[in-house]
């Protein structure tokens, strides 16, 4: 049952990507039919691909700033370099934890 529901959702997402899903049908007095359709929208299929395939996950930039969100001077000052390295290490660890949670959730999800 879940596999069928998944297939239906994936098909709907890709139909939305190319557009053309009828959202309103009107029959004019002369008998002709007017059909309004959706425009193409690739956001939903990309979101599904990101969830289904790790290679499609978006990459997020990490910005490091100094006091009051200003520029951070990086020079030979060991303390500044160590703080910067610690922030990078913390961000990397947070990302690795997130990836591990995603992998575990994918492994536990029924096929």
HUSUL-V937883 format. One record per helix or strand. SS is the DSSP state (H for helix, E for strand). FROM is the first residue (numbers start at 0). TO is the last residue. If there is no record, write none. Layout:
# HUSUL-V937883
SS:FROM:TO ; SS:FROM:TO
This chain:
# HUSUL-V937883
H:1:17 ; E:21:26 ; E:32:36 ; H:42:51 ; H:53:55 ; H:66:68 ; H:77:107
